[in-house]
Amino acid sequence: MPNVRTQRLKPTFWAQLKEDIRSVLERDPAARSVLEVLLTYPGVHALIIYRISHWLWQSDLRFPGRWLSFIGRWLTNVDIHPGAVIGSRFFIDHGAGVVIGETAVIGDDVTLYHGVTLGGTSWNRGKRHPTLEDGVMVGAGAKILGNITIGKGGRVGANSVVVEDVPAACTVVGIPGKIVRLRSAGTLNPYGIDLDHHLIPDPVGRAISCLLERLDALEAQVKQQTAEERYGECDPDNDICLNDCPGGQMRGRISEQVGVR
């Protein structure tokens, strides 16, 4: 019996469209019906146009693919290059100001909020845009730049700038992005997608809080000290300077002559 090589079948356009719409209903509590999602969500419109332009791009119809992508950008304010590779159940919430570059690769069940950029940092024609693995969530305004990888289940905080790889199931925040430990809070979406992107630690705020606590402790120690403990054997008498400092005696005699004390 000949060996049969099994391959993962790529879903059809209509099957992907159904999955994309269902993912919106699962992740956005404001979505009430399939018709509402299909007619009023620019992120869905941009994704539909991308699916068609990507098919044209892969069919070596590069100019029609770019032209359709341009029309989609004009209609939705979402710029997705037809050469990008995007998996199933992709959701762009609000769909405003999102930019996805030509060599970007996005896995399944990825969520982007408005203002996200998946940009390049090189003039080379090779892989120059990020890879987002399955289940990644990117907060509003975040910029992910260069040929880097955000691991499976990773989260990027709002307005962060990420220029290095992020391991799976890690959270990155800040400019430049730093990996932080995610505090446990909130509840998971019943469909398994973690949408509590606001529950992200603030490492800068925590550092400032620690400094303030340290200052309070030092001030309390100073208040408990006596004057002798604070200044030791220091004698504030000006005679020390008059007798010991170079030129002090001369300045003292001049002051006595002019009547200055």
PAVEX-790912 format. One line per field, with one value per atom (N, C-alpha, C, O): atom name; x, z negated, y. Coordinates in pm, whole numbers, plus 50000, padded with zeros to 5 digits. Atoms other than C-alpha are relative to their C-alpha. Layout:
N
kolmi = (CA	...)
x = (X	...)
z = (Z	...)
y = (Y	...)
***
This chain:
261
kolmi = (N	CA	C	O	N	CA	C	O	N	CA	C	O	N	CA	C	O	N	CA	C	O	N	CA	C	O	N	CA	C	O	N	CA	C	O	N	CA	C	O	N	CA	C	O	N	CA	C	O	N	CA	C	O	N	CA	C	O	N	CA	C	O	N	CA	C	O	N	CA	C	O	N	CA	C	O	N	CA	C	O	N	CA	C	O	N	CA	C	O	N	CA	C	O	N	CA	C	O	N	CA	C	O	N	CA	C	O	N	CA	C	O	N	CA	C	O	N	CA	C	O	N	CA	C	O	N	CA	C	O	N	CA	C	O	N	CA	C	O	N	CA	C	O	N	CA	C	O	N	CA	C	O	N	CA	C	O	N	CA	C	O	N	CA	C	O	N	CA	C	O	N	CA	C	O	N	CA	C	O	N	CA	C	O	N	CA	C	O	N	CA	C	O	N	CA	C	O	N	CA	C	O	N	CA	C	O	N	CA	C	O	N	CA	C	O	N	CA	C	O	N	CA	C	O	N	CA	C	O	N	CA	C	O	N	CA	C	O	N	CA	C	O	N	CA	C	O	N	CA	C	O	N	CA	C	O	N	CA	C	O	N	CA	C	O	N	CA	C	O	N	CA	C	O	N	CA	C	O	N	CA	C	O	N	CA	C	O	N	CA	C	O	N	CA	C	O	N	CA	C	O	N	CA	C	O	N	CA	C	O	N	CA	C	O	N	CA	C	O	N	CA	C	O	N	CA	C	O	N	CA	C	O	N	CA	C	O	N	CA	C	O	N	CA	C	O	N	CA	C	O	N	CA	C	O	N	CA	C	O	N	CA	C	O	N	CA	C	O	N	CA	C	O	N	CA	C	O	N	CA	C	O	N	CA	C	O	N	CA	C	O	N	CA	C	O	N	CA	C	O	N	CA	C	O	N	CA	C	O	N	CA	C	O	N	CA	C	O	N	CA	C	O	N	CA	C	O	N	CA	C	O	N	CA	C	O	N	CA	C	O	N	CA	C	O	N	CA	C	O	N	CA	C	O	N	CA	C	O	N	CA	C	O	N	CA	C	O	N	CA	C	O	N	CA	C	O	N	CA	C	O	N	CA	C	O	N	CA	C	O	N	CA	C	O	N	CA	C	O	N	CA	C	O	N	CA	C	O	N	CA	C	O	N	CA	C	O	N	CA	C	O	N	CA	C	O	N	CA	C	O	N	CA	C	O	N	CA	C	O	N	CA	C	O	N	CA	C	O	N	CA	C	O	N	CA	C	O	N	CA	C	O	N	CA	C	O	N	CA	C	O	N	CA	C	O	N	CA	C	O	N	CA	C	O	N	CA	C	O	N	CA	C	O	N	CA	C	O	N	CA	C	O	N	CA	C	O	N	CA	C	O	N	CA	C	O	N	CA	C	O	N	CA	C	O	N	CA	C	O	N	CA	C	O	N	CA	C	O	N	CA	C	O	N	CA	C	O	N	CA	C	O	N	CA	C	O	N	CA	C	O	N	CA	C	O	N	CA	C	O	N	CA	C	O	N	CA	C	O	N	CA	C	O	N	CA	C	O	N	CA	C	O	N	CA	C	O	N	CA	C	O	N	CA	C	O	N	CA	C	O	N	CA	C	O	N	CA	C	O	N	CA	C	O	N	CA	C	O	N	CA	C	O	N	CA	C	O	N	CA	C	O	N	CA	C	O	N	CA	C	O	N	CA	C	O	N	CA	C	O	N	CA	C	O	N	CA	C	O	N	CA	C	O	N	CA	C	O	N	CA	C	O	N	CA	C	O	N	CA	C	O	N	CA	C	O	N	CA	C	O	N	CA	C	O	N	CA	C	O	N	CA	C	O	N	CA	C	O	N	CA	C	O	N	CA	C	O	N	CA	C	O	N	CA	C	O	N	CA	C	O	N	CA	C	O	N	CA	C	O	N	CA	C	O	N	CA	C	O	N	CA	C	O	N	CA	C	O	N	CA	C	O	N	CA	C	O	N	CA	C	O	N	CA	C	O	N	CA	C	O	N	CA	C	O	N	CA	C	O	N	CA	C	O	N	CA	C	O	N	CA	C	O	N	CA	C	O	N	CA	C	O	N	CA	C	O	N	CA	C	O	N	CA	C	O	N	CA	C	O	N	CA	C	O	N	CA	C	O	N	CA	C	O	N	CA	C	O	N	CA	C	O	N	CA	C	O	N	CA	C	O	N	CA	C	O	N	CA	C	O	N	CA	C	O	N	CA	C	O	N	CA	C	O	N	CA	C	O	N	CA	C	O	N	CA	C	O	N	CA	C	O	N	CA	C	O	N	CA	C	O	N	CA	C	O	N	CA	C	O	N	CA	C	O	N	CA	C	O	N	CA	C	O	N	CA	C	O	N	CA	C	O	N	CA	C	O	N	CA	C	O	N	CA	C	O	N	CA	C	O	N	CA	C	O	N	CA	C	O	N	CA	C	O	N	CA	C	O	N	CA	C	O	N	CA	C	O	N	CA	C	O	N	CA	C	O	N	CA	C	O	N	CA	C	O	N	CA	C	O	N	CA	C	O	N	CA	C	O	N	CA	C	O	N	CA	C	O	N	CA	C	O	N	CA	C	O	N	CA	C	O	N	CA	C	O	N	CA	C	O	N	CA	C	O	N	CA	C	O	N	CA	C	O)
x = (50085	50000	50088	50171	49913	50163	49976	49866	50009	50240	49926	49951	50077	50000	50047	50042	49952	50139	49882	49821	50114	49875	50044	50150	49972	49866	49877	49763	50108	49662	49934	49997	50071	49398	49973	49931	50027	49368	49851	49792	50145	49011	49967	50048	50046	48813	49972	49969	50028	48737	49876	49877	50125	48382	50013	49956	49979	48492	50080	50051	49923	48750	49916	49928	50086	48494	49907	49888	50087	48259	50078	50027	49918	48541	50038	50037	49963	48649	49882	49901	50118	48293	49969	49935	50027	48246	50099	50063	49900	48571	49967	49996	50042	48435	49890	49893	50108	48120	50051	49993	49945	48333	50083	50089	49905	48574	49949	50005	50051	48367	49858	49766	50135	48071	49904	49782	50089	47939	49937	49839	50055	47878	49876	49881	50127	47515	49952	49874	50049	47462	50101	50189	49913	47635	49981	50078	50027	47466	50068	50126	49936	47590	50151	50210	49855	47947	50036	50134	49968	47939	49985	50057	50027	47804	50067	50086	49956	47953	50140	50183	49867	48298	50108	50126	49896	48581	50114	50176	49897	48827	49964	50050	50047	48617	50005	50046	49994	48587	50145	50171	49859	48965	50051	50130	49955	49016	49943	50013	50060	48774	50077	50110	49926	48954	50140	50192	49867	49289	49997	50083	50006	49180	49998	50063	50008	49096	50131	50184	49876	49403	50117	50207	49894	49626	49993	50096	50014	49483	50054	50120	49947	49562	50153	50220	49855	49914	50067	50168	49944	49979	49982	50055	50022	49844	50083	50058	49910	50119	49927	49977	50070	49859	50031	49944	49952	50065	49935	49893	50058	49934	49852	49813	50139	49563	49989	49903	50002	49638	50033	49969	49965	49807	49891	49863	50107	49530	49880	49823	50111	49262	50035	49950	49956	49466	49991	49953	50010	49483	49854	49825	50142	49104	49953	49878	50036	49068	50052	49983	49946	49294	49917	49893	50079	49090	49863	49810	50134	48763	50002	49909	50003	48865	50103	50095	49890	49174	50087	50153	49913	49348	50087	50036	49906	49661	50063	50153	49945	49732	50061	49991	49936	49986	49952	49943	50051	49857	50101	50064	49899	50187	50007	50070	49999	50133	49925	49836	50065	50030	49923	49982	50087	49735	49919	49860	50071	49579	49851	49795	50145	49224	49963	50044	50059	49003	50082	50106	49925	49200	49901	49804	50095	49031	50073	50165	49950	49114	49887	49789	50106	48908	50008	50115	50014	48790	50059	50008	49950	49002	50039	49999	49957	49160	50151	50204	49857	49522	50089	50204	49918	49645	50082	50030	49911	49945	50068	50129	49939	50064	50086	50035	49906	50373	50001	49936	50003	50447	50042	49979	49948	50646	49955	50012	50054	50446	49931	49869	50066	50321	49919	49973	50090	50021	49933	49877	50058	49900	49850	49785	50143	49554	49963	50046	50056	49337	50078	50094	49925	49537	49904	49812	50084	49379	50088	50185	49933	49498	49898	49784	50083	49354	50047	50147	49975	49353	50140	50195	49872	49675	50122	50232	49887	49895	50077	50017	49915	50190	50089	50161	49905	50370	50093	50067	49917	50653	50137	50178	49865	50994	50105	50076	49888	51333	50118	50230	49890	51538	49958	49840	50023	51574	50006	49972	49988	51634	49863	49762	50126	51367	49957	49848	50034	51374	49904	49835	50089	51183	50042	50153	49966	51173	49887	49898	50114	50840	49978	50032	50014	50729	49919	49845	50082	50584	49926	49987	50085	50293	49944	49867	50046	50228	49857	49798	50141	49889	49967	50045	50052	49687	50062	50042	49937	49887	49897	49805	50086	49712	50088	50183	49920	49850	49910	49809	50079	49719	50006	50089	50014	49620	50128	50192	49887	49898	50136	50237	49871	50171	50069	50004	49920	50454	50094	50175	49913	50623	50081	50026	49917	50919	50112	50178	49889	51161	49962	49848	50019	51201	50014	50114	50000	51114	49875	49785	50111	50875	49938	50008	50076	50606	49945	49863	50032	50564	49853	49776	50138	50241	49942	50001	50065	50000	50062	50026	49936	50220	49905	49808	50083	50074	50091	50196	49925	50198	49913	49801	50076	50086	49978	50054	50033	49927	50115	50180	49899	50169	50143	50235	49864	50467	50070	50006	49918	50752	50089	50178	49931	50885	50096	50056	49898	51211	50081	50177	49932	51321	49898	49780	50089	51175	49937	49998	50072	50917	49966	49902	50030	50896	49850	49772	50140	50567	49943	50012	50076	50308	50059	50037	49943	50500	49930	49869	50058	50383	50113	50206	49898	50590	49934	49830	50051	50534	50116	50231	49902	50718	50065	50038	49923	50948	50146	50180	50032	51151	49934	49945	50076	50941	50087	50193	49933	51049	49902	49784	50084	50917	49974	50067	50039	50726	49916	49861	50083	50551	49857	49827	50142	50178	49935	49941	50070	49982	49867	49800	50123	49689	49880	49867	50120	49362	49903	49942	50099	49040	49964	50012	50045	48877	50020	50010	49980	48945	49868	49761	50114	48710	49954	50039	50045	48488	50049	50046	49949	48633	50152	50213	49858	48988	50090	50212	49920	49102	50010	49908	49979	49256	49992	50081	50021	49120	50025	50001	49974	49220	50134	50227	49873	49489	50030	50140	49974	49450	50066	50116	49942	49575	50147	50189	49857	49941	50079	50046	49922	50202	50073	50102	49930	50375	50136	50147	49869	50748	50058	50125	49949	50833	49931	49996	50073	50557	50041	50050	49956	50667	50136	50158	49867	51029	49991	50059	50016	50919	49938	49978	50061	50698	50102	50100	49895	50994	50095	50136	49912	51210	49933	49998	50071	50943	49995	50011	50000	50915	50137	50146	49864	51292	50028	50088	49981	51295	49926	49980	50075	51024	50073	50078	49927	51227	50125	50156	49881	51544	49966	50036	50041	51361	49960	49989	50037	51218	50124	50126	49876	51569	50069	50123	49935	51703	49930	49995	50076	51424	50026	50019	49975	51506	50139	50165	49864	51870	50007	49934	49974	51994	50094	50149	49911	52194	50144	50216	49864	52515	50021	50127	49991	52438	50002	50061	50006	52367	50133	50183	49884	52672	50131	50237	49878	52919	50070	50007	49919	53201	50013	50103	49992	53135	49969	49868	50018	53171	49967	50052	50038	52979	50063	50032	49938	53194	50088	50168	49921	53345	50147	50229	49859	53670	50081	50201	49928	53755	50055	50171	49955	53772	50104	50199	49908	53948	50138	50238	49872	54220	50066	50189	49943	54261	50004	50095	50004	54165	50110	50141	49896	54441	49941	49839	50047	54404	49890	49845	50110	54141	50035	49954	49959	54339	50011	49972	49989	54414	49861	49841	50134	54043	49938	49859	50054	53961	50049	49972	49947	54195	49942	49913	50059	54060	49858	49815	50137	53707	49996	49907	50000	53800	50033	49979	49963	53960	49885	49870	50110	53652	49874	49772	50114	53418	49895	49779	50094	53258	50013	50122	50001	53160	49942	49933)
z = (50000	50000	50000	49910	49993	50101	49884	49832	50107	49840	50049	50159	49966	49841	49910	49788	50076	49731	49968	50057	50042	49528	49982	49925	50012	49545	49944	49963	50054	49365	50113	50180	49892	49606	49966	49855	50020	49649	50016	50114	49989	49580	50120	50164	49887	49864	49954	49835	50032	49884	49913	49815	50075	49756	49860	49764	50132	49474	49911	49792	50077	49366	49960	49849	50030	49387	49882	49794	50112	49157	49869	49766	50121	48908	49953	49833	50036	48920	49934	49835	50058	48850	49863	49769	50129	48573	49893	49777	50097	48409	49948	49832	50047	48394	49896	49793	50096	48221	49868	49763	50121	47973	49918	49795	50070	47886	49975	49892	50018	47913	49944	50015	50058	47673	50067	50050	49932	47883	50125	50177	49879	48179	49965	49875	50034	48181	50104	50070	49897	48511	50113	50128	49885	48819	50099	50156	49906	49033	49955	50036	50051	48807	50021	50062	49981	48819	50146	50180	49858	49193	50063	50157	49938	49266	49932	49996	50074	48999	49940	49872	50059	48904	50107	50192	49898	49111	49994	50097	50008	48977	50080	50141	49921	49135	50149	50230	49859	49461	50051	50161	49960	49470	50018	50109	49991	49411	50124	50190	49879	49689	50124	50212	49886	49933	50004	50112	50004	49815	50055	50134	49954	49875	50153	50213	49854	50237	50062	50154	49945	50301	49979	50063	50025	50144	50103	50150	49896	50385	50134	50206	49877	50674	49995	50095	50016	50538	50020	50089	49986	50512	50142	50184	49861	50867	50097	50218	49919	50992	50066	50163	49955	51054	49899	49825	50104	50848	50004	49901	49994	50977	49961	49881	50047	50944	49849	49784	50144	50594	49923	49823	50066	50499	50018	49926	49975	50658	49910	49853	50089	50466	49855	49778	50135	50149	49974	49866	50011	50214	49981	49899	50015	50255	49858	49795	50136	49927	49896	49798	50093	49752	50003	49899	49985	49887	49933	49876	50056	49771	49849	49779	50139	49430	49910	49788	50078	49317	49938	49836	50041	49276	50120	50229	49890	49485	49981	49899	50004	49538	50136	50237	49873	49804	50045	49963	49953	50026	49987	49995	50016	49978	49860	49839	50137	49604	49992	50072	50021	49476	49869	49763	50117	49234	49984	50080	50028	49068	49977	50013	50020	48965	49872	49781	50119	48715	49956	49837	50026	48742	49975	50049	50038	48574	49979	49897	50020	48608	49935	50002	50070	48345	50034	50026	49960	48455	50139	50210	49863	48770	50046	50155	49959	48779	49983	49875	50008	48861	49988	49947	50007	48877	50128	50238	49885	49105	49985	49882	49999	49195	50125	50236	49889	49413	50084	50052	49897	49709	49949	49983	50041	49537	49859	49798	50131	49213	50008	50109	50010	49103	49871	49763	50115	48870	49990	50087	50021	48721	49978	50012	50027	48614	49869	49777	50125	48349	49948	49827	50038	48349	49994	50076	50017	48228	50001	49927	49997	48317	49968	50014	50023	48183	50090	50161	49903	48367	49980	49870	50003	48454	49995	49973	50006	48463	50133	50240	49882	48703	49993	49895	49982	48817	50113	50230	49902	48993	50017	49939	49970	49144	49959	49943	50038	49050	50096	50062	49909	49353	50143	50178	49859	49719	50081	50199	49930	49807	50042	49977	49949	50007	49933	49959	50068	49787	49885	49880	50115	49464	49913	49859	50073	49291	49909	49847	50084	49108	49893	49906	50113	48786	50033	50131	50000	48731	49868	49762	50118	48487	49999	50088	50006	48381	49946	49913	50037	48281	49865	49770	50126	48015	49948	49831	50044	48001	49992	50074	50015	47877	49994	49916	49992	47963	49967	50033	50046	47782	50094	50184	49912	47942	50007	49905	49979	48091	49993	50007	50011	48053	50135	50240	49879	48306	49984	49891	50000	48381	50128	50238	49886	48609	50024	49930	49961	48797	50010	49981	49983	48865	49864	49836	50134	48512	49985	50069	50023	48366	49864	49763	50124	48103	49979	50058	50020	47957	49973	49947	50015	47923	49867	49761	50119	47679	49941	49830	50050	47641	50003	50078	50006	47552	50004	49939	49987	47645	49947	49994	50061	47433	50095	50190	49917	47584	50006	49906	49973	47738	49977	49973	50013	47688	50135	50241	49880	47939	49982	49897	50017	47984	50118	50234	49896	48174	49979	50051	50026	48028	49983	49956	50014	48013	49862	49762	50126	47744	49986	50075	50016	47605	49988	49963	50008	47602	49862	49760	50124	47338	49913	49792	50076	47235	50038	50144	49978	47204	50010	49930	49981	47330	49998	50061	50009	47248	50007	49981	50007	47284	50132	50235	49885	47526	49958	49879	49921	47612	49912	49790	50074	47512	49910	49951	50096	47204	49954	49935	50045	47096	49851	49772	50140	46768	49961	50046	50050	46549	49992	49935	49997	46601	49867	49825	50124	46279	50031	50130	49976	46251	49958	49841	50029	46273	50115	50224	49894	46468	50027	49960	49962	46629	50148	50227	49859	46956	50075	50022	49911	47245	50008	50015	49996	47255	50121	50120	49882	47598	49995	50092	50019	47460	50043	50038	49958	47587	49883	49829	50113	47317	50052	50123	49954	47379	49892	49915	50109	47045	50024	49944	49964	47217	49916	49926	50087	46964	49869	49796	50125	46678	50022	50019	49970	46752	49896	49868	50103	46487	50055	50175	49964	46489	49932	49817	50066	46424	49961	49858	50034	46430	49876	49784	50118	46184	49876	49768	50115	45961	49950	49829	50040	45961	49925	49825	50068	45867	49863	49766	50130	45590	49902	49784	50089	45449	49953	49838	50038	45455	49894	49798	50098	45268	49864	49760	50126	45006	49933	49811	50057	44961	49943	49836	50051	44924	49867	49775	50126	44656	49886	49775	50105	44464	49957	49838	50035	44483	49922	49827	50072	44372	49856	49763	50136	44074	49917	49798	50073	43976	49962	49852	50029	43999	49886	49800	50104	43780	49862	49762	50127	43509	49946	49828	50045	43492	49924	49954	50073	43244	50084	50184	49928	43355	49998	50097	50008	43234	50096	50156	49907	43438	50145	50231	49863	43745	50043	50152	49961	43740	49939	49973	50060	43528	49918	49835	50075	43394	50072	50042	49925	43634	49909	49838	50081	43463	50093	50172	49908	43640	49968	50035	50038	43469	50114	50170	49891	43726	49967	50057	50036	43528	50065	50086	49936	43691	50133	50165	49870	44030	49985	50062	50019	43894	49961	49999	50051	43729	50090	50099	49929	43957	50152	50217	49854	44312	50050	49986	49942	44535	50028	50095	49981	44528	49906	49910	50090	44259	49899	49873	50099	44001	50063	50001	49932	44254	50023	50000	49979	44343	49868	49865	50130	43972	49955	49902	50041	43906	50083	50032	49915	44203	49955	49953	50046	44077	49872	49855	50123	43733	50026	49959	49971	43886	50057	50027	49938	44087	49916	49953	50088	43802	50043	50007	49955	43969	49912	49893	50086	43744	50076	50021)
y = (49880	50000	50124	50138	49882	50331	50093	50107	49901	50587	50123	50172	49881	50875	50113	50100	49885	51211	50091	50151	49918	51392	50144	50172	49857	51769	50069	50026	49919	52026	50077	50158	49935	52141	50146	50178	49858	52516	50024	49980	49977	52632	50087	50168	49920	52780	50143	50172	49860	53151	50013	50088	49987	53105	49941	49992	50059	52878	50095	50110	49903	53135	50119	50171	49886	53413	49968	50051	50039	53222	49997	50042	50005	53162	50140	50168	49864	53527	50073	50144	49935	53648	49941	50014	50063	53395	50046	50061	49954	53510	50139	50169	49867	53867	49986	50054	50020	53747	49944	49970	50059	53554	50098	50087	49912	53836	50141	50213	49864	54154	49995	49954	50004	54185	50097	50084	49905	54474	49941	49994	50063	54242	49919	49834	50063	54123	49899	49810	50091	53944	49991	50076	50019	53811	50115	50164	49891	54077	50129	50202	49879	54356	49996	50095	50014	54224	50014	50082	49999	54177	50138	50171	49871	54525	50118	50222	49881	54751	49989	50081	50016	54616	50020	49932	49976	54773	49900	49871	50102	54516	49876	49814	50114	54242	50033	49950	49959	54437	49995	49946	50001	54482	49858	49831	50138	54112	49931	49853	50058	54013	50047	49967	49946	54243	49940	49910	50061	54105	49857	49819	50139	53744	49993	49907	50000	53828	50050	49989	49945	54044	49904	49897	50098	53776	49887	49838	50103	53518	50051	49976	49942	53752	50006	49977	49990	53805	49864	49854	50134	53431	49946	49856	50042	53390	50081	50079	49916	53628	50115	50172	49879	53900	50110	50156	49911	54141	50138	50191	49866	54472	50001	50085	50002	54380	49979	50038	50020	54255	50127	50158	49874	54581	50105	50182	49903	54785	49974	50067	50033	54599	50031	50075	49967	54639	50151	50194	49854	55014	50043	50131	49969	55027	49966	50040	50039	54839	50098	50127	49900	55087	50128	50189	49878	55377	49985	50080	50022	55219	49976	50017	50048	55083	50065	50049	49944	55278	49891	49913	50111	54941	49964	49938	50024	54879	49862	49845	50135	54509	49969	49967	50033	54420	49862	49771	50130	54135	49886	49769	50104	53951	49943	49839	50051	53909	49868	49840	50130	53566	50006	50028	49986	53567	49873	49823	50123	53264	50021	50124	49999	53186	50075	50090	49936	53371	50121	50142	49877	53694	50114	50130	49895	53991	50131	50140	49863	54362	50079	50112	49928	54543	50149	50209	49859	54891	50028	50115	49992	54856	50138	50178	49867	55201	50012	49986	49972	55281	49879	49893	50120	54922	49986	50006	50019	54855	49864	49834	50133	54504	49990	49999	49998	54475	49875	49775	50104	54252	49863	49763	50130	53977	49961	49871	50037	53970	49864	49831	50130	53628	49999	50024	49998	53601	49863	49813	50132	53274	50006	50104	50009	53165	50067	50077	49946	53333	50121	50137	49879	53659	50118	50129	49881	53984	50124	50134	49870	54334	50109	50104	49883	54656	50114	50102	49893	54988	50060	50061	49930	55168	49910	49960	50093	54856	50003	50008	50005	54849	49877	49857	50110	54535	50043	50014	49932	54715	49937	49852	50046	54650	50100	50219	49913	54790	49983	50022	50028	54689	50033	50027	49977	54780	49870	49870	50127	54414	49949	49979	50052	54236	49870	49820	50124	53927	50023	50125	49992	53864	50119	50120	49877	54203	50047	50153	49963	54209	49892	49782	50092	54038	49875	49869	50121	53693	49993	49998	50014	53661	49858	49821	50138	53305	49994	50097	50019	53160	50064	50057	49949	53338	50127	50162	49875	53660	50111	50118	49884	53974	50125	50130	49878	54322	50119	50141	49887	54630	50119	50125	49884	54960	50081	50107	49911	55170	49934	50004	50067	54907	49992	49982	50010	54894	49880	49876	50118	54561	50007	50000	49962	54621	49899	49854	50085	54400	49854	49815	50144	54030	49931	49864	50058	53921	49912	49915	50092	53665	50024	50031	49997	53706	49860	49812	50140	53359	49975	50067	50043	53166	50048	50029	49950	53328	50125	50165	49878	53639	50118	50121	49880	53977	50122	50126	49875	54324	50112	50131	49893	54617	50116	50135	49885	54926	50098	50126	49898	55179	49951	50032	50053	54948	49999	49996	50012	54937	49877	49876	50127	54584	49979	49984	50018	54522	49872	49848	50126	54186	49889	49915	50115	53837	49995	50035	50019	53765	49852	49796	50143	53409	49974	50066	50038	53222	50030	50017	49977	53316	50110	50111	49889	53629	50130	50143	49867	53989	50101	50098	49899	54282	50137	50157	49864	54650	50098	50061	49893	54980	50034	49971	49952	55164	50010	50098	50119	54969	49894	49899	50100	54669	49914	49867	50086	54476	49892	49918	50109	54138	50016	50035	49986	54159	49880	49810	50109	53907	50047	50152	49964	53912	49963	49848	50030	53944	49932	49965	50075	53708	50083	50121	49923	53895	49980	49940	50012	53893	49855	49764	50134	53594	49980	50074	50030	53420	50006	49974	50007	53459	49854	49765	50140	53147	49922	49799	50067	53071	49981	49936	50024	53063	50114	50099	49885	53405	50098	50142	49910	53627	50144	50190	49862	53978	50104	50223	49905	54137	50070	50058	49938	54342	50124	50179	49886	54625	49957	50042	50050	54404	49968	49853	50014	54464	50077	50193	49930	54551	50120	50129	49877	54888	49999	50042	50009	54830	50135	50144	49868	55202	50054	50105	49956	55287	49924	49981	50080	55001	50045	50051	49954	55124	50133	50152	49872	55477	49979	50044	50030	55337	49946	49983	50053	55144	50110	50112	49889	55459	50088	50131	49918	55656	49931	49996	50073	55383	50006	50019	49992	55387	50138	50151	49863	55767	50020	50081	49989	55747	49931	49984	50072	55490	50076	50082	49923	55701	50127	50162	49880	56016	49965	50041	50041	55828	49973	50006	50026	55714	50130	50141	49871	56071	50073	50131	49932	56208	49940	50010	50066	55954	50027	50001	49974	56058	50133	50227	49875	56323	50086	50041	49909	56626	49948	49963	50052	56462	49884	49870	50112	56148	50047	49982	49951	56357	50062	50035	49921	56582	49952	50003	50052	56383	50107	50172	49904	56604	50133	50211	49875	56888	50118	50116	49879	57229	50115	50155	49893	57505	50134	50234	49872	57773	50051	49976	49943	58009	50010	50031	49992	58013	49889	49902	50109	57681	50048	50024	49951	57846	50111	50120	49890	58152	49951	50011	50048	57947	49897	49891	50113	57649	50016	49964	49988	57749	50090	50190	49912	57893	50139	50153	49865	58270	50041	50155	49968	58253	50108	50198	49900	58454	50139	50238	49871	58730	50060	50179	49949	58758	50043	50138	49963	58768	50137	50218	49870	59062	50114	50221	49897	59254	50029	50145	49977	59200	50080	50163	49922	59336	50146	50235	49862	59646	50081	50199	49927	59735	49990	50048	50008	59646	49901	49915	50100	59346	49876	49824	50119	59058	49882	49772)
***
